[in-house]
Amino acid sequence: MAIDTALTNTINTTATTSYSTGSQTESTSAADDLDDFMTLLLAQLENQDPTDPVDTTEWTDQLTQYSQLEQQVSTNEKLDQLLAQGSASITGDLSYLGATVEIADDMATMQNDAVKWSYEVPSSADSVNLEVTDENGNVVYSATAAGQSGGGDLSLTRDQLGDGAQNGDSYTLSVHAVDDEGDDVDTNVSAYAQIDAIDMSTSESVLLAGDQAISPNDILRVYH
């Protein structure tokens, strides 16, 4: 029967296409072939000779093949989506390379002989105490700033942090602010870093500033 021949051709074509993983166009073509497959199956039922119906075993085999091919097409479509998402994610991460970022962290890494933070204090702040500690908890810098309503930036050079300071060392800024009645007020601290590498060895890319690992989710601002 002509329909049987067309159905067989569609099965072979769809199988070949469904095993391809190269592009979304191929997945779309396979999905179209599956529609043709189903159309031919229905046509075969409608036009079968009542005195000589389609063999049950053959019909079952055809339905099984259709189900398998449908699963393959679905898998291809999901792979296409994952590949597209992965490509977009990698492209986005690479845009950080070489950029200076502001991150939601009170720890900064010395790069190019300097470290830098930004801090925010409310308008009610009367005095602000700044304290920088090294990786061992030692205080390497301290200052008191009066009338620092709104906050500011703190940038320290290698010379200001002592003879032992080296690029790659980490420093933490603590900001203690009080109002005119001596009560503590909330403060926010962020750090600056230059992204010099990207670690893609895990499922989620990690940005690196020296040895400091930074999640893209922690980035507040990007400066190119």
C-alpha positions as CSV (number, residue, x, y, z in Angstrom):
1,M,0.0,0.0,0.0
2,A,1.3,3.5,-0.8
3,I,0.5,4.7,2.6
4,D,2.7,1.9,4.1
5,T,5.6,3.0,1.9
6,A,5.2,6.6,2.8
7,L,5.0,5.7,6.5
8,T,8.2,3.7,6.3
9,N,10.0,6.5,4.5
10,T,8.8,9.0,7.2
11,I,10.0,6.7,9.9
12,N,13.5,6.4,8.4
13,T,13.7,10.1,7.7
14,T,12.6,11.1,11.2
15,A,15.0,8.6,12.8
16,T,17.9,10.1,10.9
17,T,16.9,13.6,11.7
18,S,16.2,13.0,15.3
19,Y,19.6,11.6,16.0
20,S,21.2,14.8,14.7
21,T,22.2,17.2,17.5
22,G,23.7,20.0,15.4
23,S,21.1,22.7,15.3
24,Q,17.6,23.8,16.2
25,T,16.7,23.6,12.5
26,E,17.2,19.9,12.5
27,S,15.1,19.5,15.7
28,T,12.3,21.5,14.0
29,S,12.5,19.4,10.9
30,A,12.2,16.2,13.0
31,A,9.2,17.6,14.8
32,D,7.5,18.3,11.4
33,D,8.3,14.8,10.3
34,L,6.7,13.4,13.4
35,D,3.5,15.3,12.5
36,D,3.6,13.7,9.0
37,F,4.2,10.3,10.7
38,M,1.0,10.7,12.8
39,T,-1.0,11.9,9.8
40,L,0.0,8.9,7.8
41,L,-0.8,6.5,10.7
42,L,-4.3,7.9,10.9
43,A,-4.7,7.8,7.1
44,Q,-3.6,4.2,7.2
45,L,-6.3,3.3,9.7
46,E,-9.0,5.2,7.8
47,N,-8.1,3.6,4.5
48,Q,-7.4,0.1,5.6
49,D,-9.4,-2.8,4.0
50,P,-11.9,-4.0,6.5
51,T,-11.4,-7.5,5.2
52,D,-7.6,-7.2,5.5
53,P,-6.9,-4.8,8.4
54,V,-3.4,-3.6,9.4
55,D,-1.5,-6.3,11.2
56,T,-1.7,-5.8,15.0
57,T,2.0,-6.5,15.5
58,E,3.0,-4.1,12.7
59,W,0.7,-1.4,14.1
60,T,2.2,-1.8,17.6
61,D,5.7,-1.6,16.2
62,Q,4.8,1.6,14.4
63,L,3.3,3.2,17.6
64,T,6.4,2.2,19.5
65,Q,8.7,3.8,16.9
66,Y,6.6,6.9,17.0
67,S,6.9,7.1,20.8
68,Q,10.6,6.6,20.7
69,L,11.1,9.3,18.0
70,E,8.9,11.7,19.9
71,Q,11.1,11.3,22.9
72,Q,14.2,11.9,20.8
73,V,12.8,15.1,19.3
74,S,11.9,16.3,22.8
75,T,15.5,15.5,24.0
76,N,17.0,17.4,21.0
77,E,14.8,20.5,21.8
78,K,15.9,20.5,25.4
79,L,19.6,20.1,24.4
80,D,19.2,23.1,22.0
81,Q,17.8,25.1,24.9
82,L,20.6,24.1,27.2
83,L,23.2,24.9,24.5
84,A,21.7,28.3,23.9
85,Q,21.5,29.1,27.7
86,G,25.1,27.9,28.2
87,S,26.4,30.1,25.3
88,A,24.6,33.1,26.6
89,S,25.9,32.5,30.1
90,I,29.5,32.1,28.9
91,T,29.3,35.2,26.8
92,G,27.9,37.2,29.7
93,D,30.7,36.0,32.0
94,L,33.4,36.8,29.5
95,S,32.2,40.4,29.4
96,Y,33.4,40.8,33.0
97,L,37.0,39.9,32.1
98,G,39.2,42.9,32.6
99,A,36.4,45.0,34.1
100,T,36.4,46.6,37.6
101,V,33.4,45.4,39.6
102,E,31.8,46.6,42.8
103,I,30.7,43.6,44.9
104,A,28.6,43.2,48.0
105,D,31.5,42.2,50.2
106,D,33.6,43.9,52.9
107,M,36.7,42.0,51.8
108,A,38.9,43.4,49.0
109,T,42.0,41.9,47.4
110,M,45.1,44.0,46.7
111,Q,45.6,44.5,43.0
112,N,47.9,46.8,41.2
113,D,49.3,47.8,44.7
114,A,46.0,49.1,46.0
115,V,42.7,48.1,47.6
116,K,39.4,50.0,47.5
117,W,36.0,50.0,49.2
118,S,32.8,52.0,49.2
119,Y,30.7,52.5,52.4
120,E,27.3,53.9,53.1
121,V,26.1,55.5,56.3
122,P,22.7,57.1,57.0
123,S,22.2,60.8,57.4
124,S,21.9,60.4,61.1
125,A,25.5,59.4,61.5
126,D,27.6,61.8,63.6
127,S,30.9,60.0,63.4
128,V,32.3,57.1,61.4
129,N,35.2,54.9,62.4
130,L,37.0,52.9,59.7
131,E,39.1,49.9,60.5
132,V,41.0,47.6,58.0
133,T,42.3,44.2,59.1
134,D,44.5,41.8,57.2
135,E,44.0,38.0,56.7
136,N,45.2,37.3,60.2
137,G,42.9,39.8,61.9
138,N,45.6,42.4,62.5
139,V,44.5,46.0,62.3
140,V,46.6,47.6,59.6
141,Y,44.7,50.9,59.1
142,S,42.2,52.9,61.2
143,A,40.7,56.4,60.9
144,T,37.9,58.4,62.3
145,A,35.8,60.6,60.1
146,A,33.3,63.2,61.4
147,G,30.3,64.3,59.5
148,Q,30.5,61.5,56.9
149,S,26.8,61.5,56.3
150,G,26.0,59.3,53.2
151,G,29.4,57.5,53.3
152,G,32.3,57.6,50.9
153,D,35.1,55.6,49.4
154,L,38.3,54.3,51.0
155,S,41.3,53.6,48.8
156,L,44.6,52.4,50.3
157,T,47.9,51.9,48.6
158,R,50.4,49.1,49.3
159,D,52.6,51.6,51.2
160,Q,49.8,52.6,53.5
161,L,49.2,49.0,54.5
162,G,52.8,48.2,55.6
163,D,55.9,46.7,54.3
164,G,54.5,43.1,54.3
165,A,51.6,44.0,52.0
166,Q,51.5,42.1,48.7
167,N,49.3,42.0,45.7
168,G,46.9,39.1,46.2
169,D,46.5,39.8,49.9
170,S,43.0,40.2,51.3
171,Y,41.8,43.0,53.6
172,T,38.5,43.6,55.4
173,L,36.9,46.9,56.1
174,S,34.8,47.4,59.1
175,V,32.7,50.6,59.4
176,H,31.3,51.7,62.8
177,A,29.0,54.6,62.8
178,V,27.1,56.3,65.6
179,D,24.5,59.1,65.7
180,D,24.7,62.3,67.9
181,E,23.3,60.3,70.9
182,G,26.0,57.7,70.6
183,D,23.8,55.0,69.3
184,D,25.0,52.6,66.5
185,V,23.5,53.1,63.1
186,D,23.5,50.6,60.2
187,T,26.2,50.8,57.5
188,N,26.9,49.0,54.2
189,V,30.3,48.1,52.8
190,S,31.2,47.1,49.2
191,A,34.5,46.3,47.7
192,Y,36.1,46.9,44.3
193,A,37.9,44.2,42.3
194,Q,39.3,43.8,38.8
195,I,38.3,40.5,37.2
196,D,41.4,38.9,35.7
197,A,40.2,35.3,35.2
198,I,37.1,33.2,35.0
199,D,36.8,29.7,36.4
200,M,34.5,27.6,34.2
201,S,35.4,24.2,35.7
202,T,32.1,24.0,37.6
203,S,28.5,24.2,36.6
204,E,28.4,27.8,37.6
205,S,31.2,30.1,36.4
206,V,33.2,31.9,39.1
207,L,34.9,35.2,38.5
208,L,38.4,35.6,40.0
209,A,40.2,38.7,41.2
210,G,43.6,37.3,42.1
211,D,42.7,34.4,44.4
212,Q,39.4,35.9,45.4
213,A,36.4,34.0,44.0
214,I,33.4,36.2,43.1
215,S,29.9,35.1,42.2
216,P,28.3,37.1,39.4
217,N,25.3,37.3,41.8
218,D,27.3,39.5,44.2
219,I,28.1,42.1,41.6
220,L,26.5,45.5,42.2
221,R,28.1,47.6,39.4
222,V,30.5,47.0,36.5
223,Y,33.0,49.6,35.3
224,H,34.8,49.2,31.9
